[in-house]
């Protein structure tokens, strides 16, 4: 993975960062999950979906949805 790069001003104060896209996507995913878990109803739905044993394969679902 590429390193995080820091941007600084003329006084060497860090003013920004450049983050590798894979790390950025991971951070965004974690933020989204944290946001969803703030809602008690959504937390219950996510846990129920996580523990679900029945279902259909992803490819089959896409075919049924026409995507």
Backbone bond lengths (Angstrom), bond angles and torsions (degrees), N, CA, C in turn:
res aa  C-N    CA-C-N  psi(-1)  N-CA   C-N-CA  omega(-1)  CA-C   N-CA-C  phi
1 X - - - 1.453 - - 1.526 108.21 -
2 X 1.301 115.09 141.32 1.459 120.16 177.07 1.522 109.83 -64.83
3 X 1.325 116.73 152.34 1.466 118.85 178.12 1.533 111.49 -77.05
4 X 1.304 115.58 158.57 1.465 121.25 172.42 1.519 106.27 -74.04
5 X 1.334 116.86 134.75 1.465 120.74 179.07 1.521 108.80 -112.00
6 X 1.306 115.06 136.71 1.459 121.72 -178.42 1.520 110.46 -101.29
7 X 1.312 116.47 141.63 1.456 123.49 177.15 1.517 106.86 -109.16
8 X 1.321 116.87 131.70 1.464 119.81 -179.71 1.522 110.47 -130.30
9 X 1.334 114.94 158.98 1.457 120.67 178.87 1.531 109.83 -88.24
10 X 1.307 115.31 -172.99 1.464 120.29 -177.19 1.524 113.69 -65.71
11 X 1.342 117.53 -13.58 1.468 122.23 178.52 1.535 111.59 -102.68
12 X 1.318 116.57 12.76 1.467 123.94 -177.86 1.526 113.80 64.10
13 X 1.322 117.83 22.89 1.465 122.21 172.48 1.522 107.72 -83.55
14 X 1.332 116.73 126.76 1.458 120.19 179.13 1.527 108.67 -67.11
15 X 1.326 115.52 125.54 1.464 120.95 -177.98 1.525 112.95 -115.15
16 X 1.320 116.56 -9.02 1.464 119.65 -179.27 1.512 111.00 -175.24
17 X 1.327 114.80 175.57 1.465 121.00 177.92 1.520 109.37 -140.59
18 X 1.309 115.03 153.33 1.455 121.66 170.34 1.522 105.22 -113.34
19 X 1.338 115.20 120.38 1.460 121.85 -174.11 1.521 108.80 -111.67
20 X 1.345 118.75 134.47 1.468 120.10 175.59 1.530 110.71 -56.76
21 X 1.324 116.42 142.94 1.463 121.32 -173.81 1.525 112.99 -59.14
22 X 1.334 118.17 -35.90 1.468 119.48 179.22 1.528 110.89 -63.80
23 X 1.318 116.56 -41.41 1.461 120.31 177.69 1.523 110.34 -66.63
24 X 1.333 116.93 -41.24 1.464 120.93 178.62 1.528 111.19 -59.54
25 X 1.332 116.49 -44.11 1.472 119.80 179.50 1.529 111.34 -64.24
26 X 1.331 116.16 -37.53 1.463 120.13 177.50 1.527 110.84 -64.46
27 X 1.321 116.24 -43.09 1.470 121.00 178.52 1.523 110.12 -62.89
28 X 1.339 116.95 -45.40 1.465 121.12 179.74 1.526 111.09 -61.17
29 X 1.318 116.84 -41.19 1.462 121.25 179.72 1.518 110.85 -63.47
30 X 1.330 116.22 -42.66 1.464 120.24 178.62 1.521 111.34 -65.35
31 X 1.335 116.70 -38.92 1.469 120.22 177.68 1.518 111.07 -64.25
32 X 1.334 116.20 -42.13 1.462 120.99 179.92 1.527 110.54 -63.29
33 X 1.327 116.66 -44.32 1.460 120.92 178.84 1.522 110.37 -62.61
34 X 1.330 117.27 -45.02 1.469 121.01 178.84 1.528 110.60 -60.02
35 X 1.337 116.54 -40.84 1.466 120.59 179.28 1.531 110.45 -63.70
36 X 1.337 116.47 -45.03 1.459 120.05 -179.71 1.521 111.53 -64.10
37 X 1.329 117.27 -36.11 1.458 120.59 -177.14 1.530 113.07 -74.17
38 X 1.330 117.49 -9.80 1.473 120.56 176.32 1.524 110.70 -69.28
39 X 1.318 116.32 -27.69 1.462 121.21 179.23 1.524 108.73 -88.64
40 X 1.326 116.64 123.40 1.469 120.52 -179.07 1.526 111.11 -62.01
41 X 1.344 116.92 -39.88 1.466 120.24 178.58 1.523 111.26 -64.28
42 X 1.345 116.49 -44.01 1.465 119.52 -179.70 1.520 110.18 -67.21
43 X 1.309 117.07 -37.06 1.469 121.11 178.24 1.530 109.82 -60.41
44 X 1.333 116.93 -43.99 1.463 120.99 178.37 1.528 110.96 -63.28
45 X 1.341 116.91 -42.51 1.459 120.87 179.97 1.527 111.62 -64.40
46 X 1.337 116.34 -41.78 1.466 119.86 180.00 1.526 111.25 -65.65
47 X 1.330 116.30 -42.74 1.467 119.72 179.33 1.531 111.01 -65.53
48 X 1.324 116.34 -39.30 1.462 120.67 178.00 1.530 109.89 -62.71
49 X 1.341 116.72 -44.90 1.471 120.86 179.54 1.526 110.76 -64.95
50 X 1.313 116.54 -39.60 1.465 120.68 -179.39 1.519 111.23 -62.84
51 X 1.314 116.41 -38.46 1.467 121.33 -176.07 1.525 113.53 -89.95
52 X 1.334 116.86 -1.91 1.459 120.88 -178.34 1.530 109.64 -64.04
53 X 1.307 116.30 135.60 1.469 121.80 -179.30 1.517 112.21 -100.58
54 X 1.330 117.75 -27.47 1.459 119.99 -178.73 1.519 109.18 -96.02
55 X 1.301 115.75 164.45 1.459 120.79 179.03 1.516 110.17 156.85
56 X 1.324 115.38 -172.82 1.452 120.23 177.57 1.532 107.86 -125.48
57 X 1.338 116.31 156.52 1.459 119.52 178.74 1.532 111.53 -62.18
58 X 1.315 115.78 151.14 1.459 122.04 -178.36 1.524 111.71 -55.40
59 X 1.346 116.97 -46.03 1.469 121.01 -179.25 1.519 111.63 -59.29
60 X 1.327 116.03 -39.42 1.469 120.68 179.30 1.533 110.76 -66.54
61 X 1.325 116.21 -40.35 1.470 120.45 178.09 1.527 110.14 -62.81
62 X 1.324 116.73 -43.39 1.471 120.24 178.34 1.522 111.05 -60.95
63 X 1.336 116.23 -41.66 1.465 120.65 -179.77 1.529 109.46 -62.70
64 X 1.337 117.28 -44.15 1.469 121.05 179.90 1.515 111.90 -64.44
65 X 1.345 116.22 -31.88 1.459 120.80 179.76 1.522 112.40 -85.34
66 X 1.331 115.84 -9.35 1.455 119.64 179.47 1.512 113.78 77.35
67 X 1.307 116.07 27.17 1.486 119.64 178.29 1.501 111.41 -116.27
